[in-house]
Amino acid sequence: MTSEAQFFERQFGVTAADLARYLGAALERGGDYADLYFEYQTSSSLLLDESLVKSATQGISVGVGIRVLSGERTGYAYTDDLAPDKILHAARTAAHIASGPARTHIVGLRAAVLSRPNLYAVPVAPAELALEPKLELARRADAFARGFDRRIEQVRVGYADELKQVLIAASDGTLAGDTQPLARMNVFCLAREEKQSQKGQSGGGGRVPLAFFETELTPETLARRAAEEAIRQLTARPCPAGEMTVVLGPGWPGILLHEAVGHGLEADFIRKKTSAFTGRLGQRVASDHCTVVDDGTLPGRRGSINLDDEGAPSRHNVLIEKGILKSYLQDHLNSRLLGVSPTGNGRRESYAHMPMPRMTNTYMLAGEDAPEDILRGVQHGIYAVNFGGGQVDITSGKFVFSASESYLIEDGKITAPLRGATLIGNGPDVLTRVSRVGHDLQLDQGIGTCGKDGQSVPVGVGLPTIRLDGITVGGTG
Amino acid sequence: MRELIELARGVVALAQRRGADEAECVIQHGCEFSATVRLGEVEALKEAGGKGLGVRVFAGRKSASAFSSDLSEAALARTVDSALAMARASTDDATAGLPEEFAAAPNGAAGLGIYFPGTAAIAPEAGIALARECEAAALAADPRIQNSEGGSFEASESHSVLANSRGFAGGWSRSGCSLSAVPIAAQDGQMQRDYWYAVAHRREALEAPDAVGRIAAARAVRRLGARKPPTGQYPVIFEPQAARSILGHIAESVNGDMIYRQSSFLAGKIGQAIAHPSVTVVDDGRKPGGFASRPYDGEGVATRRTVVIEKGVLQSYLLNTYAARKLGLRSTGNASRGLAGAPGISSSNLYLEPGATPAAAIIQSVKQGLYVTELIGFGFNAVNGDYSRGAAGLWIENGEFAYPVEELTIAGNLSQMLLQISAIGSDLEFRGSVASPTLLFENLTIAGQ
């Protein structure tokens, strides 16, 4: 019995016998597989703006999602009422997808035992704490940013956390639970000088206790980074337009991997042959310098998960090894239809959503070059170190991401800061242009949220300094 | 509906008994249905319902909120208490508080034409049939379409209730349904995806599935053979589907929260010419049958028609009660509201008034330039108006489409872009709450080769 199973039994009276009964109802019209995803989530958030609490909220959401698979078909229903009649009704609704005599029987549920330590054993999750200590962190960030420079005119500090308890029971006997804490803090600064206004932002967090913000990533650090970016942008000049050499700094610029290759390697797109990476397994999709992994097993990271939302343990998956495409990101449905093993990437936003293949923490392994050498070798180009969001069209392979902090490189030296610009490239091709990889791999600070089909899940990215020989940069200069 | 309104009133009274000076309760209740068909086979069916309650309390000048999907008595008491505990730990904010004036007839959405009971209660087979017909039309439209992300039909009904300690108590309902197809065209090793869709408040008002599928197919096929355009300064036409995003950027830039924080390039520009004299932008919260129409906003303030830009001159911001007080203005009835947190601000039915020129004539007027059909990425900065986004579309030579283009960016600054809108199409059409006709920008920076 997992502790989450005990929790749902104690709080909502859901017993092991009930789980089997609900799975039975889900499969009563046929189908190959059924699963139940119980979720109990507490969350809180806070917004400090103009040094005032503009919003403070906390809440609870609870529900169960029921899925029936029959071949390539999925039937899905959910309810936020855990009364047995409501769950049975949802199970029968999901069962509508299947027809004919039952083709599978339910294997006795066995609690999964994870053979490795909990990736986020947080004794007290931030979401279980009162407002005061979180407000104190926000105030510290606010005070630091305001005192940083007289040109900082506006400061906004956001804080949000959640604690999810999930229980997964499936007709193949899977019984698994996980308790997932998550916390994040963001600082936004607006700087003004004469008629110029610029913004700067910094955020971070992970599956961590609140003490993380005392020891690992303090409010002052976030505030300083946000304020510095805003101040620096005041003197930024328009970014050039056209194809050019771009050096990406370490850490969050790893969003390149997420957009350019990660989404295109999700197995639902591969199975449907709608991704530009379809049929490319074993082929070169990047230069020799590039080894890219998706790794859900990093302790405390925002994108990490002990188990995916279908009960499969997360893994360290090598997607691209020395430039050769090695593996796709799988969930239960697609791995079964493709006849391969699941990779622990079946994720969903909540009980109201169907699972699908999603990334966890996606990063490129470190190379051997010194970052200074990489920059020194560029005659004319752009050094981009911080980014906003990105997006990809997985069918054409075209992706974009927006640089919020970048600099001109002239004769191997970093010179003028540049205003915001979008980089656009072609996913299956862009990593073949990686000519140098630094030894300075960094993971991002813990701010990533990935959207797909209207579902958001927390993710991480990471990158060493890399040089891209030719990508289109969209500025006005 | 009546029961939900009574429940909301009860929660407000409970909050006051437990020590709130003022309180407000929102309840959202809804159900959804969706069917997806891919290559003719059913891929997914979803059917479900849910509800949630949020409560916002004021203790003196301090406020906080809490929400729960569990509406049992014990859960409601816990929710109210946690909101009160947070409020007491919060800061005084003299601007916060419930509105002074409320909508008059808050019970139901009569007259707006946005609710048709039973819209989401469709037989699964009927929903599947619509999705299948839509996808089939796309697949049959052109031999270069052999694959698809599918055809979908979705329907929903939602009920929203609001009550507060100043005596406001009301509720309204909305229904909606949509149909879409996402075909994939392939030729010479290149794949291109596009989509088309229809939306309505009731099934009978949806466009025919085969028409939707055919348009989706034509949009995907016309992208085949796309290449990078030249880099340089060119006139750029946004088709209506792409021009909507410009309206979205305007909405963000006139959002009262951005204005009182001085975080928008349009802050303080009321009465100034910020766009070409041919540009008029309206936000109409009461547009009959509008996809964002509702009798009152997220705080109970009556929705209304607000002229945001008239003949190029900025006339109004979009405001909720808080932002209005900050700016010494009246709320425009644009408070948005989820279950959690303080009210935000969002546009309602926001559109740019059509011009007299047919879109075809605008295209013919361009000697060499870009026709944008899709934008990707998040490259708009409302603080200073900087604009740089990824795009795909068609290259224009001598007034005609010459070849499709992709992997390009368009850059400019919205403050200058709005002034150089030199032609506005006559083709305004609502396919959602935000709509724009075809727009021509005289000169933007395109980065390609």
Interface residues (C-beta under 8 A of the other chain):
Chain A: S43 S45 L47 D49 E50 S51 L52 V53 K54 S55 A56 T57 Q58 G59 I60 S61 V62 G63 E72 R73 T74 G75 Y76 A77 Y78 T79 D80 A90 T93 H96 I97 A130 L131 E132 L135 E153 Q154 R156 L190 R192 Q196 S197 Q198 K199 C239 A241 G242 E243 K272 K273 T274 A276 A352 M354 G388 G389 G390 Q391 V392 D393 T395 S396 K398 F399 V400 F401 S402 R419 G420 A421 T422 I424 G425 N426 T472 V473 G474 G475 T476
Chain B: R38 E41 V42 E43 A44 L45 K46 E47 A48 G49 G50 K51 G52 G54 K62 S63 A64 S65 A66 F67 S68 S69 D70 A75 T79 S82 A83 A85 M86 A87 A89 S90 T91 D92 D93 P124 N147 E149 I184 Q190 M191 Q192 R193 R223 A226 K228 T231 R261 Q262 S263 F265 L339 A340 G341 A342 E374 I376 G377 F378 G379 N381 V383 N384 D386 S388 R389 G390 A392 E406 E407 L408 T409 I410 A411 G412 N413 T445 I446 A447 G448 Q449
